[in-house]
Amino acid sequence: MERNRKRARDSHTMMIDIVFPPDTNHLDTMFGGKVMAVVDRVANIAAMRHARRPVVTVSTDHFNFLCPIKTGEAIIVEAFVTWTGTTSLEVYTKVEAENLLTGERRLASHAHLTFVALDENGNKVKVPQVIPETDEEIQQYKEAQARYERRKNRRR
């Protein structure tokens, strides 16, 4: 029996928030762990939108901090499902910092997270295949198999 298929755009998720002093370190920049927590949350929503099942985070690939996000700026996190295995989903996340006074945006970080979908008993369950449509979705999809192989090799 062939699995269902869903468009990548149906999983697109975005969250925008403002960075307040409790979110920041002594340099008035957002704690890296807080950025990672927001990314995990938004990616989780994207994965659940695709699977329509509970999911758990399995891995995060190369979470690079490219620039700081400062107090008073907005953090913008976007995520969508890029690839699916039988029970796993890869989600691409992009984090931007926005100066709310000037409108300037900077790429702050990006990462790929992998999730596994679960049934009501906590067992892995099959997920729909993803259909990429936009140039960005197609590019992410084309590169996903190589990322999957690297993750698999790291687990060995």
Secondary structure as UniProt FT lines:
FT   STRAND          5..7
FT   HELIX           8..11
FT   STRAND          13..18
FT   HELIX           21..23
FT   TURN            26..27
FT   STRAND          29..30
FT   HELIX           32..51
FT   STRAND          55..65
FT   TURN            71..72
FT   STRAND          74..84
FT   STRAND          88..98
FT   TURN            100..102
FT   STRAND          105..118
FT   TURN            120..121
FT   STRAND          129..131
FT   HELIX           135..155
//
